[in-house]
Amino acid sequence: MKIRGRDFLTMMEYSSSDIWRILKISKQLKKEASTGRFRPMLKNKSLGMIFQKPSTRTRVSFEVAMRQLGGSALYLGWNELQLGRGETVADTARVLARYVDGIMARVFAHSDLEELAKNADVPVINGLSDLCHPVQILADLLTIWEKKREFKGLKLTYIGDGNNVCNSLLLGCAKMGINISVACPERYKPDERFIGWAEEESRLSGATAEISSEPEQAVRDADIIYTDVIVSMGQEAERAERTKVFLPKYRVTEDLFKRASKDAIFMHDLPAHRGEEVTNEVIDGPRSVVWDQAENRLHATKGLLSLLI
């Protein structure tokens, strides 16, 4: 089973066995890091990081991951590259591939990632696009594995916008055998391609993937409650309309959380808009694992990089 040299764009490129391999090495590297041990698996390797969108967790986790693995990371702002002056994505990809051993890009249009991957002969990693956020879901799966000790038979309920995170959660859960129920307004459903892929993967793993518009029904017997912002970067002009559609029905409150399983955990990929998609009582409550989830961005990133580059 080979992973080295492959792109990581949507998670559809990876089997459940591939994902398990990434999670296992991530968990091992996390254990070693807790004792102050860091394996120089990527000594003298470099990662180019293209940022069209601002970031906290993505930038820091990738930079620290490369450092702890013995390599280096280069921050490349979109407008600091010739991309900002009209050089094509394809030409940029061809040039960067001559300098670095891998490229991570955090962009608006997923098509830009596909263009990078098509023209670069080094691995390209999706650090976030308008379509999906697969690295986040690796961290989520690692967190669920740590907290619940298994995947099969669990139920994850996602409440809110059917956005890039939701698209990737559908795939990640379906591939690993987690039942997923998405509760969102009809106008803001996940991408139809991801719904179709999730249904197909669920049949293979024995899980279920459901889309509804009723949060109270969706959270029933859920082991994990997950939400995300209702206004993502680039959607600021839609704030008034989105707020009217989503709130208060699609807000995770204590009352809604109580309808889930008694040992349910709360997850959020962050940053959170407190008081909008989640209340302080839930995100700061005893069953919130958002900080472990955020930390696991580092460990999951290390696992992915160690196998790709």
C-alpha positions, 0 to 999 in steps of 0.5 A, a space after each residue: 500500500 503506497 501513499 507517498 507522492 499522492 495528492 490529497 485533495 478531497 479524500 476520495 483519492 484515499 481508501 479507508 485503509 489509507 486513512 487508517 494508515 495515516 491515523 495510526 502514524 499520527 497517533 504514534 507521532 503524537 505519543 512520541 511528541 509527548 515525551 519530547 521525541 521527534 523523528 527527523 523523517 523529513 530531514 532536508 525536505 521542504 514544503 511550499 505553503 500557498 495562502 490565499 485565505 488567512 489562517 491560524 490552525 492550518 499555517 501553524 500546524 503545517 509549519 510546526 509539523 515540518 519543523 518537528 519532522 526535520 524539514 522546513 516550510 515556506 509561507 507563500 502569500 498569494 499576493 506575494 507570489 507572481 500569482 498576484 500579478 497574473 502568473 498562471 497557477 499552472 506556471 507557478 506549480 511547475 516552478 515550485 515543484 522544482 524547489 520544494 518536495 510538496 505543496 500545501 494550498 489554502 484557496 478559495 476555488 477548488 479548481 486552483 488546487 486541481 490546476 496545481 496538482 495537474 502541473 506539479 510533480 510533487 504532492 499537493 495537499 488541500 489546506 482548505 478550499 471552497 469545496 472541502 477541507 480534508 486535513 481537518 477531517 483527519 484531525 477530527 477522525 483522530 480525535 474521535 478515535 481517541 475519545 470513542 476508541 472506535 468508529 463503527 456504530 458511532 453516530 455523528 450529527 452535523 448541524 448548520 451550513 452544508 459547507 466545505 467541512 460538511 462535505 469532507 465530514 460526509 466522506 470521512 465518516 462514510 469511509 470509516 463506518 461512522 453513521 452521519 446525519 446532517 441537519 441543514 436548511 434546504 437551500 444550504 445542503 452539502 454538495 450533491 457530489 459529496 452526498 452521492 460519494 458518501 452514500 456509496 462509501 456508506 454502503 461499502 462500510 456498513 454506515 448510513 448518511 442522511 440529510 434532513 432539515 430538523 436538528 432535534 431529530 438528527 441529534 437523537 442518539 448522536 455520539 458526536 455533535 459537530 457544527 461550523 460557522 454559518 458565515 465562512 470567509 468570502 460570504 460576509 455579504 450574505 451575513 444578514 440573509 444567512 443569520 435569518 435562515 440559520 438562527 436560532 434553529 441551527 444553533 447548538 444549545 445545551 437544550 439541543 445537546 441534551 437530546 444526544 447520547 448521554 456521553 456525546 461529545 461536541 466538536 467544532 473545527 474553529 474558529 467559532 462565532 460564539 453565540 451564533 452556531 454554538 453557545 458558550 455553555 456548550 463549547 466551554 462545557 465538560 463534553 467539548 473536545 474542540 481544543 483536543 481537536 485543534 491540537 490534533 491538526 498538528 499530529 494528523 498533519 505530521 502523519 499525512 506529511 510523513 507518508 506523502 513526502 
